Amino acid sequence: MSPAAPVKILVLYDSFTGNVEQMARLVADGAREVAGVEVRLRKIDGAGELCALPEDVLWADGLAVGSPTNMGLLSWKMKRFWDDDMRPHWMKIDGKIGCAFSSAGGWGGGMELACQSVLTLLVNFGFLVFGVTDYASRDLTLHYGAVSAKAPADEAAKGACRLLGHRLAAWTAVCIHGVAGAHPGLTLAERRPPHA
Ligand SMILES: Cc1cc2nc3c(=O)[nH]c(=O)nc-3n(C[C@H](O)[C@H](O)[C@H](O)COP(=O)(O)O)c2cc1C
C-alpha cells in the first residue's frame, strides 16, 4: 500500500575522498525501492543542488546520516552542520526517523563508534533512531548502521547500504505516514520464522 503523501527521505552525508558518497548513493537506491518515496541526496559543503541545507532536514520525514569515521567519531564537518546550521531548529524537529552509516580505513577502525556518535546527535535532536537486526550477508550486519571498510566494494557491503535505505523508508512509511503494510517486521516474519 502506498502512502497518500510522499515519504520524504534525506540521505545526508559528508565525504572527503568519496567512500561515504558511494555508500550514500546506495542508501538512496535502497530507499527508492519502497513505494511512494521521494529521496534527496545532500552533501555537507556540496556544490550546487547537492549542498546540504537546514531546509533539507526540515523537509525530511526520515534521515540517513553518513560520515567518514574520523578518530572513531563522526567528521567535524558533519558535527559543525548540526552544531551551527541546525542549532536554531533544536526542539522544533523532534520525531523524525533517523539512522547512520560510516566508512573507515579498515575493519576495526571504529565505524560502529562513528555510527553511534551520529545516532547520539540525532537522539539529541529528538529523532527516533534504529539499527537493523538482519544480516546483510553471512558475515556482515548493520546493527548500528551500515558500515564499510573504504568504499563499499563487494555485494555484501553494497547490500548493507541498500538495506539501510530500504529499512529507513519502510519505518518512515509506517511511523510517520501510518502505512501499516510497509512494516518491515511483517516482511521479516514472512521471510524467516522467529529464531530460525
Ligand atoms: C582526520 C581523519 C581521521 C580518520 N580516522 C579514522 C579512524 O579513526 N579509523 C579508521 O579506520 N579510519 C580513519 N580515517 C580514514 C577514513 O575514515 C576513511 O578513509 C574513509 O573511508 C574516508 O571516507 P570518505 O572517502 O568518504 O572521506 C580517518 C581519516 C581522516 C582524514
The ligand as an SDF file (V2000), in Angstrom:
LIG
                    3D

 31 33  0  0  0  0  0  0  0  0999 V2000
   41.1090   13.0150   10.0410 C   0  0  0  0  0  0  0  0  0  0  0  0
   40.8670   11.5920    9.7070 C   0  0  0  0  0  0  0  0  0  0  0  0
   40.6190   10.6940   10.7140 C   0  0  0  0  0  0  0  0  0  0  0  0
   40.4130    9.3480   10.4180 C   0  0  0  0  0  0  0  0  0  0  0  0
   40.1620    8.4870   11.4420 N   0  0  0  0  0  0  0  0  0  0  0  0
   39.9810    7.1750   11.1540 C   0  0  0  0  0  0  0  0  0  0  0  0
   39.7320    6.2500   12.2170 C   0  0  0  0  0  0  0  0  0  0  0  0
   39.5820    6.6040   13.3800 O   0  0  0  0  0  0  0  0  0  0  0  0
   39.6230    4.9310   11.8840 N   0  0  0  0  0  0  0  0  0  0  0  0
   39.7670    4.4890   10.5840 C   0  0  0  0  0  0  0  0  0  0  0  0
   39.6860    3.2860   10.3310 O   0  0  0  0  0  0  0  0  0  0  0  0
   39.9420    5.3620    9.5580 N   0  0  0  0  0  0  0  0  0  0  0  0
   40.0590    6.6880    9.8200 C   0  0  0  0  0  0  0  0  0  0  0  0
   40.2420    7.5700    8.7850 N   0  0  0  0  0  0  0  0  0  0  0  0
   40.1050    7.0820    7.4080 C   0  0  0  0  0  0  0  0  0  0  0  0
   38.7080    7.3640    6.8310 C   0  0  0  0  0  0  0  0  0  0  0  0
   37.6950    7.0440    7.7490 O   0  0  0  0  0  0  0  0  0  0  0  0
   38.4870    6.5130    5.5720 C   0  0  0  0  0  0  0  0  0  0  0  0
   39.4900    6.8000    4.6350 O   0  0  0  0  0  0  0  0  0  0  0  0
   37.1190    6.7270    4.9750 C   0  0  0  0  0  0  0  0  0  0  0  0
   36.8660    5.7030    4.0360 O   0  0  0  0  0  0  0  0  0  0  0  0
   37.0140    8.0720    4.2890 C   0  0  0  0  0  0  0  0  0  0  0  0
   35.7230    8.2760    3.7850 O   0  0  0  0  0  0  0  0  0  0  0  0
   35.4870    9.3340    2.6170 P   0  0  0  0  0  0  0  0  0  0  0  0
   36.2010    8.7710    1.3830 O   0  0  0  0  0  0  0  0  0  0  0  0
   34.0300    9.3900    2.4100 O   0  0  0  0  0  0  0  0  0  0  0  0
   36.0880   10.6250    3.0440 O   0  0  0  0  0  0  0  0  0  0  0  0
   40.4500    8.9030    9.0760 C   0  0  0  0  0  0  0  0  0  0  0  0
   40.6770    9.8370    8.0450 C   0  0  0  0  0  0  0  0  0  0  0  0
   40.8880   11.1590    8.3520 C   0  0  0  0  0  0  0  0  0  0  0  0
   41.1110   12.1450    7.2370 C   0  0  0  0  0  0  0  0  0  0  0  0
  1  2  1  0
  2  3  1  0
  2 30  2  0
  3  4  2  0
  4  5  1  0
  4 28  1  0
  5  6  2  0
  6  7  1  0
  6 13  1  0
  7  8  2  0
  7  9  1  0
  9 10  1  0
 10 11  2  0
 10 12  1  0
 12 13  2  0
 13 14  1  0
 14 15  1  0
 14 28  1  0
 15 16  1  0
 16 17  1  0
 16 18  1  0
 18 19  1  0
 18 20  1  0
 20 21  1  0
 20 22  1  0
 22 23  1  0
 23 24  1  0
 24 25  2  0
 24 26  1  0
 24 27  1  0
 28 29  2  0
 29 30  1  0
 30 31  1  0
M  END
$$$$
